[in-house]
Amino acid sequence: MTLREETEWVELVEAGVNVLVGAAADDIVAAVLDRPPVRSGVEGLYGEGDAAERIVTILRRVTATT
């Protein structure tokens, strides 16, 4: 839960693993009591954790041809 009216991480809200609640105490309590179950199956939302390795591979390939 994000206790704000907006978030930069909209993909988490769209994926159903985060909900914007706001800062009002009543809204926070209601969100905690009525929170929906966290959806599974969102693995890889931000990749597979191998970005640095992939970048190094590409840079090596590029520098080998120059």
C-alpha positions as CSV (number, residue, x, y, z in Angstrom):
1,M,0.0,0.0,0.0
2,T,1.2,3.5,-0.8
3,L,-0.1,6.2,1.5
4,R,-0.1,8.8,-1.2
5,E,-2.6,10.0,-3.8
6,E,-0.2,9.2,-6.7
7,T,2.9,7.1,-7.4
8,E,5.7,6.9,-9.9
9,W,5.4,3.2,-9.8
10,V,2.1,2.9,-11.7
11,E,3.0,-0.5,-13.1
12,L,2.8,-2.0,-9.6
13,V,-0.7,-0.6,-9.2
14,E,-1.7,-1.9,-12.7
15,A,-0.3,-5.3,-11.9
16,G,-2.4,-5.4,-8.8
17,V,0.5,-5.7,-6.3
18,N,0.1,-2.1,-4.9
19,V,-2.8,0.1,-4.1
20,L,-2.9,3.9,-3.7
21,V,-4.6,4.6,-0.4
22,G,-4.0,8.3,0.3
23,A,-3.2,9.8,3.7
24,A,-6.5,10.0,5.4
25,A,-6.7,7.8,8.5
26,D,-10.1,6.4,7.6
27,D,-8.9,5.4,4.1
28,I,-5.8,3.7,5.5
29,V,-7.8,1.7,8.1
30,A,-10.4,0.7,5.4
31,A,-7.6,-0.3,3.0
32,V,-5.9,-2.5,5.7
33,L,-9.2,-4.1,6.7
34,D,-10.5,-4.6,3.2
35,R,-7.2,-5.2,1.3
36,P,-7.5,-7.4,-1.7
37,P,-5.3,-10.5,-2.0
38,V,-1.9,-9.9,-3.6
39,R,-1.9,-11.2,-7.1
40,S,0.7,-13.7,-8.0
41,G,2.3,-14.2,-11.4
42,V,3.9,-10.8,-11.6
43,E,7.4,-12.2,-11.5
44,G,9.7,-10.5,-14.0
45,L,7.7,-7.2,-13.8
46,Y,11.0,-5.3,-13.9
47,G,13.0,-7.9,-15.9
48,E,14.8,-11.0,-14.8
49,G,17.7,-9.5,-12.7
50,D,20.3,-10.0,-15.4
51,A,20.4,-6.5,-17.0
52,A,24.0,-5.8,-16.0
53,E,25.2,-9.1,-17.5
54,R,23.3,-8.4,-20.7
55,I,24.8,-4.9,-20.9
56,V,28.3,-6.2,-20.4
57,T,27.8,-8.8,-23.1
58,I,26.6,-6.1,-25.6
59,L,29.5,-3.7,-24.7
60,R,32.0,-6.5,-25.2
61,R,30.5,-7.3,-28.5
62,V,30.5,-3.7,-29.6
63,T,34.1,-3.0,-28.5
64,A,35.3,-6.1,-30.1
65,T,34.1,-4.9,-33.5
66,T,35.5,-1.4,-33.2
